Amino acid sequence: MIAAVLGDVSPDGLGFCQSHEHIYMRPCPAQTGEAIDDLEKSRAELELFRSCGGRAVVDAQPIGTGRDAGALAKLSRESGVHVVASTGFHKLSYYPADHWVFSAAEKELAGLFVRELVSGMYLDGDFGFPAEASGFRAGQIKTALDAEGLSPPYLKLFVAAAAAARETGSPIMTHIEKGSDPLKLAAFLRDQGVPPERLVFCHLDRAVRDLGVHKELCRMGVNLEYDTVGRPKYHDDERELEIVAEMLAAGHGERLLFGLDTTRARLQSYGGVPGLCHILKSFVPFMLKNGVGEADARRFFVENPARVFSRR
């Protein structure tokens, strides 16, 4: 089953899923100006997404950085869109210097992640160590690999994430920063007992230009989540399609997931572009018109997410 915020969803019932979004995020001291904190606007965005054919999103905001478990549950209930939420950690630059993520011990962090996955996410864990739990469970462990690699602070967090993944069977999603070494991280997590098939590495379509690295990760079994769609500051959708075509030609279609990695400035209901519907309204038709088959598109948005986000 897939652990969504309102309860378990069968893989057959997940539907069209965008695998890396941000739909609600309270203000966070280290992320000034990035809040997505208007419930009415976020609900309107999800309703637009559903009207276009969307049925599920993975919200990739982890505990400690403005995530709001109650808001995600309310938005899912009112919009009819399944929401898979995240425990885990983000880039350390996203936290104030006195945040508990730096001082908590490895076992303490692992226990926290497990509780959020098994019992329910914490409601007040952003700026003081978590104390009050909700009944809304996280469905994945979000992590982040920065250019500094597995330095002591990150090593502690990744070991804790791996322990939680082993105990719960939950997938690990990793933000891949430009200049980092995803191959080294994949090998490290495999050695920690996390099967590569339970890993989702994000942003490689803009963070790692060498597609040989993408292909090697897929050969290991790692899933790649591409989200440089509708983001001309990085490259246009034509280049995104070229990447997809090369990965399909190499036989890695079963390893590809897609999202928009939405921010406030990229949500239509907040006055941004291209909006959560961009993939359904523009990118999928563009792919189908230019050589990607319907069976592959279904894999990217229905079959692969249903497999990857199911607990083992």
N, C-alpha and C positions, 0 to 999 in steps of 0.2 A: 504494500500500500504506500501511497504518497501522503506524507504528513503535511496537510495544509492547515492554515490557522483555525479553520472552523471544524476540523476533524479529518479523518482519513478519507482519501479519494482513491478509488481504484485506478490503476493505470489506464484502463479502457475509458474511464470517465474524465480524464484530465482535459482532453481536447487540445485545440491550438494553443500552444504555450510559448511565450517569449521568456527566455531563460535568464535574463539579467536586466532588471529594471529597478527604479527607485520611485515609489509612488507616494510615500509619505515619510517625512523626516523632520523632527523638531529641531529648533535652532541648537547648534553645538558651538561652544566657544572657539574651537580650533577650525571650524568650517564656516566662517562668517559669510553670510549672504547666500548660502546654499540650501537653506531650509525649504522644504516642500510641505508646508504646514497648514494648508487650508483644506479642511475636510470636504467642503462642498465642491471645490475645484478638483480635488483628487478623485472624488466620486464621479464627477462629470467626465473626467478623463477615462476612467474605467468603463463607464457606461458607453462612451464613444467606441472604445475598444471592443466591447461586447457586441455593439451594433454592427461592427465591421466583420465579426466572426471570431474574435478573440475569446478564449475561455479561461486562460490561466496565465499568471505572471509569477516569476520568481523575484521577490524583493530582496536585493543583495545588501541591505544595510544591516550591519551586525550590532549587537548590544554595545552600548558605551559610546555611540556616535550619533545619538538623536533618534534611534529606532523607537517606535511606539507600538507595542504589541496590541493594545486595545484599539488604537486607530486602524491598524491593519485588519483586525477582525471586523470592525464596524464597516469598513470600506468593502470588504469581501461580501459581507452579508447583504449590504444595500445595493451593490452593483451586480451581484450574481457571478462575479469572476473569482475563481479559485486563486488564493494567494499563498505561495510557499515562502515562509519567512526564514530569517537567518540568525543563528547565534554566531560566536566566533570573534574575530578581530579584524581591524582594517590596518592600513598603513599607520605606523606609529606617529607620523607627523600630524595625523588627524586628532591626536589626543593632547589635552593640556599636560604640562610637565608633572603635575601632582595627581594624575589619574591613577586609579587602582590597577589598570592594566599593566603598569610598570612594577608595582610592588607586590601583586598577588603571586603566590607560589604556583609552580607548575601543576601540582595535584589539585590545588584550589581552583585553578582555571579549568582543568579537565572536568572536575566535578560540576562546575557551573555550566559548562557546555552540555554535559550529559543531562543535567536537570532541565535545561531549556528544551532539549530534544525529546525528553521522556515525559516530563511532568507539565511544563509550561514556562513560557518566557517571563522574565521579570519585568515589572512595570516601572520601577524606579531605579534601574541600574545604570543610568547614564553618567551621573556625576558623583555618586557615592556607591560603595560596593552593594550589589543587589541584595534586597531584603524582602520585597513583596512580590509574589509570583501571581501570574494570571493562569487561566486554564487553556491558553492558546499556545500550542507547541510550535517550535521552530522545526523546519524540515531539512535544513542543511547547515553545514559549518562553513561560514565565510572566513577566508584568510587573505593575506596579502603578502606578496614577495616584492620587496623594494630592491633598489640597485645595490644596497649594502649586503644583500644575501642573508645567509644564516648566521648573522651576528648574534651574540648572546641573548639580547632581548627577543629577537625573532625566533631563535632556536627554542627558547622556553615555550613560546606560544605555539609553534608548529608541533612540538612534542605533545603538548596538551591537546591540540586539535586532533592529532593522530590517535591518541588514547581514546578520545570521545568517539571518533569514527569507528574504531575497533569495537568498542562496547555497544554502540547503538546500530551499527550498520548504515549510518547516514553518509551521504556524499560530502566531500570537501570541495568547495569552490575557491579558487585562488585568483585574486587580482594580480596580473603580471605587469610589472612596471618596466618601462624601457630601460635597457642596460642591465637587467637581472638575468639569471641563468635558470630558465624553467626546466631544462633537462636535469640539472643537478638536484633541483627540488623534487622532481618526479622520482628520481632514484632514491633520494632520502626518505620520502614518504613510503615508497615501496619497502624499503628496509625497516621502516617503523611498523610494517604489517598492514598498510593500507593498499589494497589492490589498485593498480592504475585505472582500472575501469570505474572506480568510485571517485575519480578526480575530474574536476572541470577547471580547465585553465582558461582565463578570460583575457580578452583584449589583444591576443597575439596578432590579429590582423592589422593592428597599428603599432604594437610594441616590439614585434620581432619581424623584421623585413625578410629574413632568410626563411623561405618556405621549407627548406630542408629540415629546419628545427621543428616546424609544424608536423611534417611527415614522420619524423623520428618519434615524436611524442605520440602520434596516433599509432605507430607500429608498437609502441610500448603498451598501448591500451588506453591512454589518456584521452578524455573528451575535450574538445576545443569549443569555446563559446565566442563567436565572432559578433562584434557590435559596432563596427565602424561603418554603419549604414546611415545615410542621411547626415554625414558629418564631414562636410567639405573642408573643414580646417585640417583634416588629416588626409583624406583622399575621397574621390567621388565614388558613386555607386558602380560605375563602370569598372574601376579598379577592384572594388569588392567582389564583383562578379568574376573577374579574372582569377582572383585567389580561390574562390569557390570552385571554378571550373578546373583549376589545376589540382585541387585536393580531391575532387571527384575522379579525375583521370587517374590519380594515384590509388584509387580504391578506398578512400577514407570517408565516404559519405555517412557511414554509421557512427562516426565520431564527432559530427558537427552539430552544434546548437547555435541559435541566434537570439539576439536581443538588441535593444537600442541604448542600454545604459543611460536611461533618461535622467536628466537634471531638471531643475525648475525652468531653466531657459529652453528646454526641449519638450516641454509639455504644453499642448495646445490650450488646455483650459487655464493655464497660467499665463497665456499670451505668448507662448514660445512656439518654436518649430523644430522638428517636423511633426511632432505629436505621436502619441503611442500607436496610432493606426498606420503610421508610415509603411511599416513592413507589409501589412495586409493590403493596403490600398495601392502601394507603389512598388515595393521591392520584390514581392512575390510575383506579381504580373511581369515585372521586368526580367526576372530570372526565367520564368516560363517562356517568355517570348524569345529568349536568347540562349536556348539550348539546355536548360535544366529541366529535367522531366518532372511530371507531377508526383511520381513515386519518391523521388529524391526530396522534393519540397515537403511532402508528407513526413518523411523521415526527420527532416530538420526540425519541424515544428510540432509534430504529434508523437511519432514513435520513439525518437531519441530522448526527448524530455521525459516521456512516460517511463522509459527504462532507467535513465540516469538518476532521476529523483525518487525512485522507489527505494525503500529501505531493504537491506539484505539481512 
